[in-house]
Amino acid sequence: MLLLRYTCLSLQQIQQLLARVAAAAAAAAAEITNNTPPPQQQQQQQQQQHKLQQQLSTSSSSAAAHAASSSSSSTAAAASSSAAAAHAAAAAAAHAAAAAAAHAAAAAAAHAAAAAAAANP
């Protein structure tokens, strides 16, 4: 069906269409490679990561303070290292989620660009 729509195009029009699709694909590939989402999405991800880090910092600080006040120094050290490990794991998870969101956004942008190029001969 798509071929029938474009059979009456001139060679120059087909080349222009292919150039637009190639440019959109290259832009999407660069976006995926660089892992840079659009500025608004990047700002939202940074805000979410900042909130997560604040929550983790607050909870790990209060857990370490509680452990230090209610038990021996070895238990406090264990709680502190456990909180640090939890913080590192949460930061890694947030980074992975941001990368996955960036990848999905780039794929959606590439799909939309291809659809727009197909719709506008």
C-alpha positions in Angstrom: 0.0 0.0 0.0 2.8 2.4 0.9 4.6 1.5 -2.4 1.5 2.3 -4.4 1.3 5.7 -2.8 4.9 6.6 -3.9 5.0 5.0 -7.3 4.1 8.3 -9.0 7.0 10.2 -7.3 9.9 11.4 -9.4 13.4 10.1 -8.7 14.3 13.5 -7.1 11.4 13.3 -4.8 12.2 9.8 -3.8 15.8 10.8 -3.1 14.6 13.7 -1.0 12.3 11.4 1.0 15.1 8.9 1.6 17.5 11.7 2.6 14.9 12.9 5.2 14.4 9.4 6.6 18.2 8.9 6.7 18.6 12.2 8.5 15.9 11.3 11.1 17.4 7.9 11.6 20.9 9.3 12.0 19.6 11.9 14.6 17.8 9.1 16.5 20.9 6.9 16.4 23.0 9.8 17.7 20.5 10.4 20.5 20.5 6.8 21.5 24.3 6.7 21.4 24.7 9.8 23.4 21.9 8.9 25.8 20.8 12.5 25.8 17.0 12.8 26.1 15.2 16.1 25.1 15.9 19.0 27.5 12.5 18.8 29.3 12.8 15.1 29.8 16.4 15.4 30.9 15.3 18.1 33.5 12.5 15.8 34.8 14.9 12.9 35.1 17.5 15.1 37.0 14.7 16.3 39.4 13.6 12.7 40.0 17.2 11.6 40.6 17.7 14.5 43.0 14.6 13.7 44.9 15.6 10.0 45.2 19.1 11.0 46.4 17.6 13.4 49.0 15.2 10.7 50.3 18.0 8.1 50.4 20.4 10.6 52.1 17.7 11.4 54.7 16.8 7.8 55.4 20.4 6.6 55.5 21.4 9.4 57.8 18.5 8.7 60.2 19.2 5.0 60.1 22.9 5.6 60.8 22.1 8.0 63.7 19.6 5.6 65.1 22.0 2.7 64.9 24.8 4.8 66.5 22.6 5.9 69.4 21.1 2.5 70.2 24.0 0.1 69.6 27.7 -0.5 69.6 30.1 1.2 67.2 30.5 -2.0 65.1 26.7 -2.2 64.5 26.7 1.5 63.6 29.5 0.9 61.1 27.6 -2.0 59.6 24.4 0.1 59.3 26.4 2.9 57.7 27.9 0.6 55.1 24.5 -1.0 54.5 23.0 2.5 53.9 25.9 3.4 51.6 25.3 0.2 49.6 21.6 0.9 49.4 22.3 4.4 48.2 24.7 3.1 45.5 22.1 0.5 44.4 19.4 3.1 44.2 21.6 5.5 42.2 22.5 2.7 39.8 18.8 1.9 39.4 17.9 5.5 38.8 20.7 5.8 36.2 19.4 2.6 34.5 15.9 3.9 34.5 17.0 7.2 33.0 19.0 5.4 30.3 16.0 3.2 29.5 13.7 6.3 29.3 16.1 8.0 27.0 16.3 5.0 24.7 12.5 4.7 24.6 12.2 8.4 23.8 14.8 8.2 21.0 13.0 5.2 19.5 9.7 7.0 19.7 11.2 10.1 18.1 12.7 8.0 15.3 9.3 6.3 14.7 7.5 9.6 14.7 10.1 11.1 12.3 9.7 8.1 9.9 5.9 8.3 10.1 6.1 12.1 9.4 8.4 11.5 6.5 6.1 8.9 5.0 3.1 11.1 5.5 4.7 14.1 3.8 6.1 13.0 0.4 
